[in-house]
Amino acid sequence: MDIRQLKYFLAIAEEGQITSAARKLQMAQPPLSQQLKQLEEELGVVLVERGPRSIQLTEAGMILRERAQQILELTDSTTRELKDFVKGVSGTLSIGTVSSSAATLLQDRLVEFHHNYSGVKFEIHEGNTYRIIDLLNKGIVEIGIVRTPFSSAGLECVYTVSEPMIAVMAPEYDWTGGKPEIEIGELRNQPLIVYRRFEQLIRETCLENGFDPQFFCMNDDARTTLLWANAGLGIGIIPRSAFTLASNSNVAAKEIRSDSLNTRVAAVWMKDKYLSSLAAKFIENFSRA
């Protein structure tokens, strides 16, 4: 099994037809069919179910598709990094980041790093914390920018300062009379919009204060929380630094007074794995900012 075969297989998986895949690859259909057959024989599994008009991936085929995408992505990244090195450019840094860390990352840290190392290029992979840690484990990214709470097992971590959560609310939900802060108990019986990662933290904090929170919407992106609150659908709870990530013209932000509802952004990387000098410089810069 080689890179060329994986590219052929991915084209077949994406097109759903060997004929269309051959056209995309600018090759004849019989050689492509033969390559697929050889790959199946080498691996000892059936990768596709062949129909009269299309093909369907088997379970083994779906596993190979996922792995092939990762292998080809790593191959492309390595090729680009080595080409940059030959040209005298510092290299390409692959970073995974959660949406709610964008303001913290861009405000000072990334801008300063770019100023100091202007020849560095970036590959940014976005997702939730679980996906970013998965990308770290698979070697797709070298550094993850995530937000607490998360399990730090197997990770080296550098944290930013702690920041509070805020409640964001449209005028029809604002009972505060202009106060900049609220107590956690004031959220009792309110329709809450929360990032799913914070559900347990918010629930435990509310229960400690004598009430069960009413979750109206749970989602996987702080921007979604902000947009739904801005539309007047409920009260969003987000980290303070995430307030500028999406439209907020129709909401007021109220800091929630609670020692428990705090969060931090962290730069993380794998323990006991090689860390490039470029990644080490980024982490050093991240720690200083």
Secondary structure, DSSP 8 states (H G I E B T S, - for coil): --HHHHHHHHHHHHHSSHHHHHHHHTS-HHHHHHHHHHHHHHHTS--EEE-SS-EEE-HHHHHHHHHHHHHHHHHHHHHHHHHHHHTT--EEEEEEE-GGGHHHIIIIIHHHHHHH-TTEEEEEEE--HHHHHHHHHHTS-SEEEEESS---TTEEEEE---EEEEEEE-GGG--STT-SEEEGGGGTT-EEEEEGGGHHHHHHHHHHTT---EEEEEES-HHHHHHHHHTTSSEEEEEGGGGGSS--TT-EEEEEE-SSSEE-EEEEEETTS---HHHHHHHHHHHH-
